Amino acid sequence: MDFKIYLGDMYILDYHKGVISFDITPSQAIIIKGRYQTDSGYQRMAIYSNNLDNEVLLALANQHGIY
């Protein structure tokens, strides 16, 4: 797994399922905000946003390349 916090959002990369974006409320409830599902075995991720239209860009990498 890989984990990132970016602009107040949390992201988890699961090697087998993909990326999950979530928040934790003040009452400690977990709210899943979005998912990017894949089965390609990515091992690392990077996240970037230029803050236009709430768009988030993901870079995913495995042993063979960056996507």
ZILINTA-V512059 format. One record per helix or strand. SS is the DSSP state (A for helix, B for strand). FROM is the first residue (numbers start at 1). TO is the last residue. If there is no record, write none. Layout:
BEGIN
ss from to
SS FROM TO
SS FROM TO
END
This chain:
BEGIN
ss from to
B 2 6
B 9 14
B 18 24
B 30 37
B 44 48
B 57 61
B 66 66
END
